[in-house]
Amino acid sequence: MSGDTAMPEVDVYRLTRSLHLLRLKDRETRFFEGLWEIPEGVTYNSYVLTGSEGAVVFDTWKGKWSGVFLEALRGIVDPRDVKYLVVHHMEPDHSGALRQLVGEADPIVLGHPLTKGMIESFYGLTPRFKPVGDGERVTLGDVDLVFHHTPWLHWPETIMTYVAGEGALLSCDAFGAFGVFNEVWADELGEAGWERYMWYMKKYFANVIGTYHEWVVKNIEKLSSRGVAPSLILPSHGLLLRGSRLQHAIEKYLAWGRGLPEQGKTLLVYTSMYGFVERIVEVVRDYFASKGRRLVVAGFTDGGRVDLSDVISEAYDAESIVFATATYEADVHPLMRHVASVIARKTPGGRKTAVIAIYGWGGRAGRVMEELLRNAGFNVVGVVEFKAGEEGRNRDKIIGLLESL
């Protein structure tokens, strides 16, 4: 198991007559893609299909656990009996054990035409590769696999597999979620657990897929037009879906893909160096409380900060967003610039936004924020900018700005 660290928790489950789940629970990765804080952890889901004429492996795990993956695979099938390795997506959390599996089993690798070059580049490997077309069917004994190209969910080479005889859609990143669970199926969660799980699913969607949200609808509609109506959805991360939970997840995905906000929800994002902006936060809190409107607050201060990944998730379906920032060196506070830029990239445009900026000796941050947000397609309803400590005399301006949201 060269290259493996401490032994992680691995689950092997039989899902149907011929489908098995190989799941690794990753509690070590703190920043998914080196970007997104995930204290809740993440799972890597690989699937194995056993048939009369051999086995098919669908994706693998992150490379550091390649040895563990092969050991878990042997609990289901001899790797030498693996006829096909299906690569739904080349990101290394899906393909990390590819080199080791190919070295041991020498399967035919199936994937999008773009995948071959990525394998050669990422892993210095030229496997037996067969590109699959959009809608192409591959038969292995008594099993039919139908491949569908689903670009930008979330790389251009992403595909899904429909195992017709099992009614199972192996959906890669789509319908995935962050989190580590004892359960296998989402319907094993109670209502409170399901509500929390939907947060993890939305967080995954917003941070990983959000930039390409319009492709969600395109790809779901394409699958539907081809008669793909799965009774099981098997994603690469998170819990597996069936029954009413499957239908609910599809409905939420379509809503997120269409960029539909949660009605009445406002997000306040702020940076405060010495407490002056936090006084403004209290004004904003009081206003929304007096109106009975929902306000989510995300702050970055000298005493603490929220996880950016959670802020992106909250911003994704907010109906409106208020940015309150300090000025730093005659510019927007650097952290606010970063947070606002990521929100602008990941969140559907057109949201109503408002900017409140304070300064010590010269104002400029408000104008910079307004330009940044307008260029990203947001509807900036107004900017209020004033000297630090003067929130009292500017209270009416702040309230007037909030009333425009």
HUZI-V44536 format. One record per residue. N is the residue number from 0. PSI is psi in degrees with one decimal (NA if undefined). Layout:
n psi
N PSI
N PSI
This chain:
n psi
0 45.1
1 131.7
2 -11.8
3 147.6
4 -150.7
5 144.3
6 121.1
7 171.4
8 129.0
9 136.9
10 136.6
11 120.4
12 143.1
13 121.5
14 -42.9
15 -169.9
16 -39.0
17 -7.1
18 136.3
19 151.4
20 131.0
21 113.7
22 128.9
23 133.5
24 110.6
25 105.4
26 2.9
27 -38.2
28 120.8
29 -28.0
30 104.1
31 133.5
32 19.4
33 10.9
34 -51.1
35 122.3
36 126.2
37 71.2
38 -20.5
39 -9.2
40 -174.5
41 152.4
42 154.5
43 119.8
44 118.6
45 153.8
46 147.1
47 129.1
48 125.6
49 130.0
50 -177.7
51 -20.1
52 27.3
53 -176.6
54 157.0
55 131.3
56 130.8
57 105.5
58 170.8
59 -144.9
60 -179.4
61 142.0
62 -30.8
63 -16.5
64 29.9
65 -44.0
66 -40.1
67 -36.9
68 -48.6
69 -36.9
70 -43.3
71 -39.5
72 -38.5
73 -21.0
74 -13.3
75 -43.8
76 150.3
77 124.5
78 -27.1
79 -13.8
80 2.6
81 113.5
82 -38.0
83 142.6
84 115.8
85 124.4
86 103.8
87 -27.4
88 134.9
89 -2.7
90 137.9
91 -12.0
92 -11.3
93 -31.8
94 10.2
95 -28.4
96 11.8
97 -46.5
98 -45.4
99 -39.4
100 -43.3
101 -39.3
102 -33.1
103 -37.5
104 -23.5
105 50.0
106 165.8
107 127.8
108 125.2
109 136.0
110 178.0
111 149.7
112 -28.8
113 -17.2
114 -36.9
115 -47.4
116 -34.3
117 -40.0
118 -45.7
119 -39.8
120 -49.0
121 -42.1
122 3.6
123 41.2
124 139.5
125 88.6
126 173.7
127 109.2
128 136.5
129 114.1
130 144.3
131 137.3
132 167.2
133 113.0
134 1.5
135 144.1
136 133.5
137 128.4
138 131.8
139 94.7
140 -117.9
141 15.2
142 132.3
143 128.6
144 126.9
145 124.6
146 138.2
147 127.3
148 126.6
149 70.2
150 148.0
151 23.6
152 58.9
153 14.3
154 164.2
155 -20.1
156 8.2
157 134.8
158 166.6
159 159.3
160 132.9
161 118.5
162 97.0
163 -44.0
164 -22.5
165 -7.5
166 27.9
167 128.9
168 114.8
169 106.0
170 4.1
171 -130.4
172 -27.6
173 138.5
174 16.4
175 171.5
176 156.2
177 171.2
178 152.5
179 131.6
180 153.4
181 -30.3
182 159.5
183 -45.4
184 141.5
185 -28.2
186 0.0
187 -7.7
188 147.0
189 179.3
190 -42.3
191 -40.5
192 -37.3
193 -39.8
194 -42.1
195 -38.5
196 -37.1
197 -31.3
198 -45.1
199 -36.0
200 -43.3
201 -39.8
202 -43.5
203 -45.9
204 -52.5
205 -44.2
206 -37.6
207 -41.2
208 -16.8
209 -40.5
210 -31.6
211 31.4
212 -32.3
213 -26.2
214 -18.8
215 -51.1
216 -44.6
217 -44.7
218 -38.1
219 -42.2
220 -35.9
221 -45.2
222 -42.8
223 -41.1
224 -22.4
225 5.7
226 14.9
227 109.8
228 78.7
229 146.0
230 -13.9
231 135.0
232 124.0
233 95.0
234 171.6
235 -13.6
236 142.0
237 -164.0
238 163.2
239 152.5
240 139.1
241 164.9
242 -143.0
243 -28.8
244 -34.6
245 -46.6
246 -40.8
247 -42.1
248 -40.2
249 -42.9
250 -43.7
251 -39.4
252 -41.3
253 -40.5
254 -45.2
255 -40.2
256 -35.7
257 -3.7
258 28.0
259 125.2
260 165.0
261 117.9
262 131.8
263 3.6
264 127.7
265 137.1
266 130.4
267 118.0
268 130.2
269 152.9
270 137.7
271 124.3
272 -42.3
273 18.1
274 -11.7
275 -42.7
276 -31.1
277 -26.9
278 -37.6
279 -37.6
280 -40.5
281 -37.7
282 -44.4
283 -43.9
284 -48.1
285 -40.3
286 -49.5
287 -35.3
288 -39.6
289 -25.4
290 -4.2
291 25.8
292 150.7
293 128.7
294 126.8
295 129.3
296 131.0
297 113.4
298 149.6
299 108.0
300 -177.9
301 -9.3
302 -12.9
303 170.6
304 152.0
305 164.6
306 131.4
307 -36.7
308 -36.1
309 -36.6
310 -43.3
311 -40.9
312 -42.1
313 -36.5
314 -31.5
315 -42.7
316 19.0
317 140.7
318 -33.2
319 157.8
320 132.7
321 127.7
322 122.5
323 121.6
324 149.4
325 159.9
326 142.8
327 115.7
328 50.5
329 34.3
330 177.6
331 142.7
332 128.3
333 -38.0
334 -38.0
335 -39.7
336 -44.0
337 -49.7
338 -46.1
339 -37.7
340 -41.0
341 -41.7
342 -45.2
343 -33.5
344 -38.7
345 -18.3
346 137.9
347 137.6
348 173.2
349 -9.6
350 145.5
351 131.5
352 152.9
353 147.5
354 130.1
355 125.2
356 143.6
357 160.1
358 165.4
359 -54.7
360 -6.6
361 135.8
362 136.8
363 -24.2
364 -38.3
365 -44.6
366 -38.5
367 -43.0
368 -41.3
369 -44.0
370 -43.3
371 -46.2
372 -41.3
373 -40.1
374 -24.2
375 1.1
376 12.4
377 152.8
378 96.1
379 110.5
380 -18.5
381 166.5
382 132.5
383 125.5
384 133.2
385 172.0
386 142.8
387 137.0
388 -4.7
389 30.8
390 -28.0
391 -50.3
392 -12.2
393 10.5
394 -44.2
395 -36.9
396 -41.1
397 -45.7
398 -41.5
399 -39.1
400 -45.0
401 -32.1
402 -14.8
403 -8.7
404 NA
